[in-house]
């Protein structure tokens, strides 16, 4: 059982915390939080994208260049970027809204249509006529990614698009439990957006969560939670973590430097480390038995974390549930989601 695994660190105020996952949240409490998902609402804001998967088989090398020839057998489109965060919240039975920017192209129409099929309000989706919808295309052969190519415009979206997004958030702020800003550095998330969101929710009990992609974390200063992976945390500090102690020191610096309430550093097979501004630091070990694909795992983490907090979980409880969800999703191929039933089985 996972409760046998824990690490102990000294908090910034000198307090020691040693907690296994069982001590953070019991199965009974986990199920109570999950039960509250259907009454909780999360808004996902950021870079809306389409994930395209082309599946095939390789049996020879091209005579034209030393590359594999993929014989295509099937292909499919999935909600990607911040829309994958949305999909994870939706699959858990959470109430979800979305805001972002798409192009007036076929992929944009497909994406908007998929949201409508899920009965998700698309009033927060802004269409820019001369901007392409961001699409990531992955070619998969024998369950391994051969190559990925991106179609996108990473330039800033129009100021008018940001105004529309902020106005939409203002119109639905009542009833929100959490907001996820999913930054893929594709032109939607920058200072004006983050400041606008903070202004709209000021004084309200709405948890602001950030999944960062930009190296300058000052953009996200003052948010409630930020969820960088280890490489993103290193880039934000301009250092490389050589050992666990470096990770702890770096996490403390990020927490204090940018005024976050909490910081969750995800470390792949090394699990996660949660830092809180009360000095508590807890290591949550990875739970995935087999890792097939980490695509979208970060989306799952922040989506389930935000939904859990909206349902009344503490940051520690939310981190454990998000960790369980990540352990499920990395065992799937492609941009995947976790269902409520899957999570209930493993908590």
C-alpha distance (Angstrom), angle and dihedral (degrees) to the residues before:
residue distance angle dihedral
X1 . . .
X2 3.78 . .
X3 3.79 94.2 .
X4 3.80 88.1 78.1
X5 3.81 91.4 68.3
X6 3.77 122.7 76.6
X7 3.77 142.5 133.2
X8 3.77 127.1 -146.7
X9 3.76 125.1 -138.8
X10 3.77 134.2 171.5
X11 3.78 113.7 -114.4
X12 3.79 122.5 -129.8
X13 3.80 90.4 -100.0
X14 3.79 93.0 51.9
X15 3.79 96.3 -98.8
X16 3.80 119.0 136.0
X17 3.76 121.2 -136.6
X18 3.79 124.3 -169.7
X19 3.78 112.8 171.3
X20 3.78 131.8 158.6
X21 3.77 117.5 -155.9
X22 3.81 91.0 -100.8
X23 3.78 90.5 57.0
X24 3.79 92.7 51.0
X25 3.79 96.6 51.7
X26 3.80 132.5 -1.7
X27 3.79 123.0 -141.5
X28 3.80 89.6 -108.8
X29 3.80 91.8 53.8
X30 3.83 91.6 44.5
X31 3.80 90.7 54.5
X32 3.81 90.3 48.2
X33 3.80 90.4 54.8
X34 3.81 92.2 46.5
X35 3.80 89.3 49.3
X36 3.80 87.8 58.0
X37 3.81 93.7 55.2
X38 3.81 93.3 91.0
X39 3.82 90.7 57.8
X40 3.82 94.2 48.2
X41 3.80 128.9 88.4
X42 3.81 127.5 -153.3
X43 3.79 128.1 -175.8
X44 3.81 116.7 -150.4
X45 3.80 116.3 -157.4
X46 3.78 128.6 179.9
X47 3.78 145.4 55.1
X48 3.79 108.9 5.1
X49 3.79 111.7 -157.7
X50 3.79 144.5 168.4
X51 3.79 119.8 -124.7
X52 3.80 111.1 -150.8
X53 3.79 118.9 -166.2
X54 3.79 122.3 -165.1
X55 3.81 111.4 -167.8
X56 3.77 125.3 -160.5
X57 3.78 150.4 130.7
X58 3.80 132.7 -98.6
X59 3.79 121.2 -144.3
X60 3.80 103.0 151.7
X61 3.79 146.5 20.0
X62 3.80 119.4 -109.0
X63 3.84 115.3 -102.8
X64 3.82 87.2 -144.7
X65 3.82 96.7 60.9
X66 3.83 137.9 -8.9
X67 3.81 93.0 -88.9
X68 3.82 131.7 112.7
X69 3.77 119.6 -100.4
X70 3.81 108.6 -131.0
X71 3.78 116.6 -153.4
X72 3.80 103.3 -151.1
X73 3.80 115.1 -131.5
X74 3.82 101.5 168.6
X75 3.77 144.9 -16.3
X76 3.77 137.4 -158.3
X77 3.80 142.7 -177.8
X78 3.79 125.5 -130.6
X79 3.78 136.9 -179.0
X80 3.80 107.2 -93.4
X81 3.78 141.7 -177.7
X82 3.77 112.0 16.0
X83 3.81 88.0 -9.4
X84 3.82 87.4 66.6
X85 3.81 89.1 55.2
X86 3.79 86.5 52.0
X87 3.80 90.8 49.0
X88 3.80 91.4 54.4
X89 3.81 92.1 50.7
X90 3.81 90.3 46.2
X91 3.81 93.6 49.5
X92 3.81 88.6 55.0
X93 3.78 90.9 57.5
X94 3.79 93.5 -106.5
X95 3.78 122.4 146.0
X96 3.77 107.5 -112.1
X97 3.80 141.0 -175.1
X98 3.80 129.4 -174.4
X99 3.79 138.8 -153.5
X100 3.80 127.9 -174.7
X101 3.81 146.2 106.1
X102 3.81 130.9 -82.5
X103 3.79 134.5 172.3
X104 3.79 127.7 -109.5
X105 3.81 90.7 -109.2
X106 3.79 136.4 108.3
X107 3.81 93.7 -89.5
X108 3.80 90.1 51.2
X109 3.79 90.9 50.8
X110 3.80 90.4 48.6
X111 3.79 91.7 50.5
X112 3.81 94.0 48.5
X113 3.80 89.5 46.8
X114 3.81 92.2 52.7
X115 3.80 90.7 51.8
X116 3.80 90.3 51.6
X117 3.81 90.2 50.5
X118 3.80 87.4 57.6
X119 3.84 88.1 49.1
X120 3.81 90.3 -118.3
X121 3.79 116.5 152.9
X122 3.82 110.5 -108.8
X123 3.82 96.4 -169.0
X124 3.81 88.2 105.5
X125 3.81 92.7 56.8
X126 3.80 110.7 96.9
X127 3.82 119.8 -158.7
X128 3.82 118.1 -145.5
X129 3.79 109.7 -166.7
X130 3.82 98.7 -150.5
X131 3.80 96.3 39.8
X132 3.82 121.1 88.9
X133 3.77 120.2 -131.2
X134 3.82 107.5 -108.5
X135 3.80 110.9 -107.3
X136 3.81 128.2 -177.7
X137 3.79 112.8 -162.7
X138 3.80 118.4 -162.6
X139 3.78 124.1 -172.4
X140 3.80 111.0 -150.5
X141 3.81 124.2 -167.9
X142 3.80 123.7 176.9
X143 3.82 89.7 -8.7
X144 3.80 92.4 -56.5
X145 3.80 128.3 108.0
X146 3.80 110.1 -116.3
X147 3.79 99.0 -178.1
X148 3.80 141.4 -21.2
X149 3.78 127.7 -149.2
X150 3.80 127.8 -173.1
X151 3.79 131.9 -147.8
X152 3.78 110.1 -163.7
X153 3.79 150.7 117.5
X154 3.79 110.2 -125.1
X155 3.80 94.2 -172.9
X156 3.82 118.6 113.6
X157 3.79 116.5 -80.1
X158 3.80 117.1 -117.9
X159 3.82 118.8 -76.6
X160 3.79 87.9 -122.4
X161 3.81 89.8 59.5
X162 3.80 90.8 54.4
X163 3.81 90.8 49.5
X164 3.80 90.1 52.8
X165 3.81 91.5 49.9
X166 3.82 92.7 49.4
X167 3.82 91.0 47.4
X168 3.80 89.7 50.9
X169 3.81 92.1 50.7
X170 3.80 89.6 49.5
X171 3.81 90.0 52.8
X172 3.83 94.5 53.9
X173 3.81 102.1 32.7
X174 3.81 93.4 109.4
X175 3.79 108.3 91.9
X176 3.80 96.4 16.9
X177 3.80 115.1 134.6
X178 3.80 97.7 -178.4
X179 3.79 142.8 2.9
X180 3.79 122.7 -148.1
X181 3.80 117.4 -157.6
X182 3.80 103.6 -160.4
X183 3.80 106.4 -164.6
X184 3.79 116.3 -167.7
X185 3.82 91.1 162.8
X186 3.81 92.5 -114.3
X187 3.80 96.9 132.1
X188 3.81 105.7 -83.7
X189 3.80 103.2 88.3
X190 3.78 115.9 66.2
X191 3.80 138.7 121.8
X192 3.79 98.5 -69.8
X193 3.81 92.2 53.6
X194 3.81 96.1 46.0
X195 3.81 92.8 45.5
X196 3.79 90.4 47.5
X197 3.80 92.0 52.3
X198 3.79 92.0 48.5
X199 3.80 89.7 50.7
X200 3.80 93.1 50.9
X201 3.83 95.2 49.6
X202 3.82 97.5 37.4
X203 3.80 110.5 136.2
X204 3.80 93.1 11.6
X205 3.78 127.8 112.4
X206 3.79 94.0 -115.6
X207 3.81 118.4 130.7
X208 3.82 113.2 -135.8
X209 3.82 112.1 -149.4
X210 3.82 124.8 -174.0
X211 3.80 129.3 -160.0
X212 3.83 100.0 -165.5
X213 3.77 131.6 -150.6
X214 3.81 101.3 161.6
X215 3.79 120.2 86.7
X216 3.80 95.0 -136.2
X217 3.80 103.3 80.1
X218 3.82 91.5 -177.7
X219 3.80 84.3 85.0
X220 3.81 87.4 68.5
X221 3.83 97.8 40.7
X222 3.78 116.1 147.9
X223 3.80 97.9 16.9
X224 3.80 119.0 138.7
X225 3.81 98.6 -121.8
X226 3.79 136.2 8.8
X227 3.83 123.3 -171.2
X228 3.83 111.7 -161.8
X229 3.76 121.4 164.8
X230 3.80 115.3 -125.0
X231 3.81 94.3 -92.9
X232 3.80 91.8 51.0
X233 3.81 90.7 49.8
X234 3.82 90.0 50.4
X235 3.80 92.5 50.5
X236 3.81 91.5 48.8
X237 3.81 89.5 56.1
X238 3.80 96.9 35.7
X239 3.82 92.2 -125.6
X240 3.79 139.5 102.0
X241 3.78 119.9 -124.0
X242 3.81 109.3 -130.0
X243 3.81 97.8 179.7
X244 3.81 143.3 2.5
X245 3.80 91.6 -86.1
X246 3.81 89.0 58.4
X247 3.80 89.9 53.5
X248 3.81 90.9 51.4
X249 3.80 92.9 48.3
X250 3.80 91.5 45.9
X251 3.79 92.9 48.9
X252 3.78 91.4 51.9
X253 3.80 90.9 50.4
X254 3.79 93.5 50.4
X255 3.80 92.2 47.1
X256 3.79 94.7 51.7
X257 3.81 97.9 35.5
X258 3.79 95.9 55.7
X259 3.79 102.0 29.5
X260 3.80 98.9 -119.5
X261 3.80 119.2 165.1
X262 3.79 88.7 -142.0
X263 3.79 140.8 2.0
X264 3.81 124.4 -157.1
X265 3.81 113.8 -166.0
X266 3.81 111.9 -164.8
X267 3.81 115.1 -151.8
X268 3.80 106.9 -179.5
X269 3.80 111.4 -130.1
X270 3.82 88.8 6.1
X271 3.80 90.5 65.8
X272 3.80 123.9 -137.4
X273 3.78 138.3 -54.7
X274 3.79 119.8 -147.3
X275 3.81 118.7 -156.3
X276 3.81 120.3 -170.3
X277 3.78 127.8 -168.8
X278 3.81 91.3 -119.0
X279 3.81 87.3 70.1
X280 3.81 97.6 -100.4
X281 3.80 116.3 139.4
X282 3.79 121.5 -178.3
X283 3.79 131.4 179.0
X284 3.81 115.4 -143.5
X285 3.81 112.0 -164.3
X286 3.80 121.3 -135.6
X287 3.79 115.4 -98.5
X288 3.82 102.9 -167.7
X289 3.80 110.5 121.1
X290 3.81 95.5 -165.6
X291 3.78 125.8 18.0
X292 3.81 114.9 -151.4
X293 3.81 102.1 155.1
X294 3.81 133.1 -0.1
X295 3.83 92.7 -164.2
X296 3.80 108.3 134.6
X297 3.80 95.4 1.3
X298 3.80 90.8 126.4
X299 3.81 89.6 53.2
X300 3.79 89.4 54.2
X301 3.79 92.6 49.0
X302 3.79 96.9 52.7
X303 3.81 94.1 37.9
X304 3.80 94.7 54.0
X305 3.82 91.8 39.4
X306 3.81 92.1 54.4
X307 3.80 93.4 44.4
X308 3.81 91.0 49.2
X309 3.81 92.1 51.3
X310 3.80 90.0 47.6
X311 3.82 86.8 53.5
X312 3.81 91.0 54.9
X313 3.81 102.9 -91.3
X314 3.79 122.4 146.0
X315 3.79 116.5 -120.1
X316 3.82 90.1 -101.9
X317 3.81 92.5 50.5
X318 3.80 91.2 46.3
X319 3.82 91.4 50.2
X320 3.80 91.8 53.5
X321 3.81 92.9 49.9
X322 3.82 90.8 46.3
X323 3.81 89.1 50.5
X324 3.81 91.5 52.8
X325 3.82 90.0 49.6
X326 3.81 91.5 49.9
X327 3.80 89.6 51.1
X328 3.79 88.7 58.1
X329 3.80 98.4 44.4
X330 3.82 96.6 51.2
X331 3.79 87.6 60.3
X332 3.81 89.8 64.9
X333 3.80 130.4 76.0
X334 3.80 119.3 -117.7
X335 3.78 131.9 0.0
X336 3.78 97.3 -22.3
X337 3.77 138.6 178.9
X338 3.79 133.4 -150.5
X339 3.77 122.4 -126.7
X340 3.77 125.9 -137.8
X341 3.81 90.4 -117.0
X342 3.81 92.0 53.4
X343 3.79 91.5 51.9
X344 3.79 93.2 46.9
X345 3.80 90.0 56.0
X346 3.80 95.9 56.2
X347 3.82 105.2 38.3
